[in-house]
Amino acid sequence: MAPTHVLRCCQRGLSWIPVIFIALVVCWSYYAYVVELCIFTIGYSSIGEQIVYLIFFHVSFVMFVWSYWKTIFTKPANPSKETSWAPPLRPAGLRPSDQLGPAPQTSWAPPLRPAGAPPLRPAGARPSDQLGPAPQTS
C-alpha cells in the first residue's frame, strides 16, 4: 500500500468530522426542543400549545434535514461553458481607447441645491458664461 493511498483514506475519513459534528448538534437540538421544552417544560397542561410547537418544529426540522442531506450528498459540479467569467468582448469597430463603462468621475461636481434655486457657476466663471437659462428678474 502506497503512502498516498493511506493519506487519501485518512483525508476521506477526516472530511466527515464536520458532517458528524453538525449531525450531533442537530440531534441535541431535537432532544432539547422536543423532550426538554415541549414535554417537560410545557407539560401536559397545554396539549394544544405542545401540538402547535411540535408541528412547527417538525416542519422546520424536516426542511433543514432534507436540505442538509442534499447539500452533503450532491456531487459538486463545474459551471457550464456558457458561464464564462472572462471580460466582455469589445463590440466591432471600437478602439481600445473607446470607453466601454460609465464616464469617469471628475474632480468637480455641482453642489446640491434646493429646487427652484438659480443655477450655480464654477469659481472663476464670468456672468456671461451661463450654465442654464438666465434668471428672471422683475
N, C-alpha and C positions, 0 to 999 in steps of 0.2 A: 504494500500500500504506500503510495507516494505521500509525502508530507502535504502537498497541496490538496489532496483528497480529504485528508483529516481536517485541514483548516477549513475547507469548504463545508464539511459536515458540521463543524463547530459553529461556523458563521450561520448556517441554516438553523441550527438549534437555538443559538443566541438571539436570532432575529424574532423569535416567538416570545421572548420575555416581555416586551411592551404589550403584546396582544393578551398574554396571560394576566398581566397586571390590570389591564382595563377590564377584562372579564371578571376578575376578583372584585374590583371596585363596583362593577355593575351588580354582582351577586350580593355584596354587602349593602348596597343601596336598596335593593329589592327587599332584603331582610329588614332593614331599618324602617322602610316606609310601610310595608305590608304588615309585618309582625309587630314591631315596636309601636308604630304610630296608630295604624288602623285597628289592630286587635287589642293591644294592651292599653294604649293611652285613651283612645275614644271609647273603647269597651263596647259592651252590648247595650248601653243606654240609648244610643242613637244609631240604629241599624241603617236608616235611610242615609245618614251622613257617611257612614262607612261604605255603603254601596256606591255613592257618588264619588268618593275619594278613590275607591278601588277601580272603578270603571275608568276614570280619568287617568290614573296612573298606569293601568294596563294598556290602554290605547297608546299613551306616550311611550311606554316601555317596549311594546311590540314594534312600533315605528323605529325606535332607536336601535333595537337589536337587529332588525331587518336591514337598516341602512349600514350599520357597522359590519354585519356579515357580508353584505355586497361589497363594501369597501375593502375588506380583508381578502376575500376570495375571488375578486375580479382581477384578471391578469392585466398588467399595465399595457398600454398601447401607445404607439407613436402617432403623432399628428399626420394627417394625410399630406400628400404632396401639394394639394391645393392651399393648405395653410402654410404660407411662407412668411418668415419674419424678415425677409430681405427688404431694403428700402424700395419705395415705389419707383417704377421706371419713369423717366422723363418723357413727356409727350413729344412726338415727332416735331422737329422744327425749332425746338428750344435749345438755346445755348447754355453751357454751364453757368454763365453769368446771369441768366434769367432767373428771376426769383420764383420759387415754387410754393413758398409758405406765406404766412401773413407778413405784412410790412414790418420792418424793424421799428422798435420804439425809438423815438427821437428824444433828445435831452429836454426839449421844450414842449410842454403840453398846456393847453389853455386851462386856467383855474376854473373850478366850479363856481357858478354864479346863479343867483335867483332868476326865475323865469321873468321875462319882460325887462331885464336889465340891459342897458346898452352894451354893444359888443366891446370887448377889450382889445387894445393894441399892444403888441410886444414893445418892450422897452426900446427906445430909440426910434420908434416909428413916427413919421410925420402925420399930422391930421389928414393930409391928402391921401395917405395910404389906408383907405377904408377897408376893413375886413368884412363888412356887411353893409346893409343899406344904411344910409345916413340917418342919424337920429332926427326925429321930427321935433321941431321947436315951435312953440306957439307964442 
